[in-house]
Amino acid sequence: MAAKMSQNNIDQLPLAITIGEPSGIGVDIILQIWHENLKAPRLPEFYLLCDPSHLKVRAKTLGFDFQFAVHGEENPAATGEKPVFLVHPLKNKLRGKPAQPNKADAGGIVEAIETAVSHIQNGIARAMVTLPINKKSLYDAGFDYPGHTEFLASLANTWPTTSTHLTPVMMLAGPELRAVPVTIHIPLIEVPSALTQNTIIETVTIAERDLRERFGFTKPRIAISGLNPHAGEEGAMGKEEMNVIAPAIIKLQAQGIDCTGPLPADTMFHKSARERYDLAVCMYHDQALIPAKALAFDETVNVTLGLPFVRTSPDHGTAYDIAGTGKANPASTLAAICMADEMTS
């Protein structure tokens, strides 16, 4: 096991990329990105946690002729030969074919995520980029977490340096908008009861800290939405703004955090409104993700805040309908790789 790297030379480490759903477009995209990189090298060093045989079959399907090498062994690129695609082999073999997910692949999907987190902790990688998973397939195989974000938090909570329970915060970051949902993967009907002053305060505090420490903002400006239409319209359309959200904002302001709200969600995402804040904090999943994806679907990155490591991900799903065809757009994954690189350089 490699020795831990100091903060001064962490940028010398590669990025760890997890395979995600083997039957989806994630593996197509990473191969496409590598193919383009061979023409004009500009990517940070990375390796893919995957079953090498699965990767080679998909590369052949897409018509790519790459050199592959095992991560951790001598890299032929270091001797001046043609660059090679580095693969960290999984113990679990992957069986899924394009658009044909296999329940048995759940073990490999989870292994890749767990291994990437372990590699960061032990100084083998500096950050992780996760390719898309299919939550339903994992649930069917017994996966107990609502999604990537919550699973990563559970893994981080086992680190010796973690003294308190970690709360993961999902941020969608694009060229025109950064947005955070307070509640994430829960049914809409459960959102009002899940919203508390403490939950809002904790989410905003974590997001504000990471914007300063990992994105370089001196004093980020945060806009906080209401829950109900027209932000409740003084209680006529709901009491959550008056009883929960506004009191939380007052407490956040007392901590010195630059935040405003609760704002009507239907008017806080147009161009001139976005110019007045650096981050939008919303009350539920779609309230944050719809504007983020509408503004820049192919360039938006999913970033998990509140963890002791950097994790980014493309903001799209497995797209089984085009898996194995070479038609997938790699822009979001490329943006995720670049953002992970920038956040740890």
Secondary structure, DSSP 8 states (H G I E B T S, - for coil): ------GGGGGGS-EEEE---TTSSHHHHHHHHHHHHHHS-----EEEEE-HHHHHHHHHHHT----EEETTS--GGGGTS---EEEEE-SS----BTTB--GGGHHHHHHHHHHHHHHHHTTS-SEEEE----HHHHHHTT--SSSHHHHHHHHHTTSTT--S----EEEEE-SS-EEEESS-SS-GGGHHHH--HHHHHHHHHHHHHHHHHHH--SS--EEEE-SSGGGGTTTTT-SHIIIIIHHHHHHHHHTT--EEEEE-GGGSSSHHHHTT-SEEEESSHHHHHHHHHHHHTTT-EEEEESSSS-EEEESS---GGGTTTT----HHHHHHHHHHHHHT-
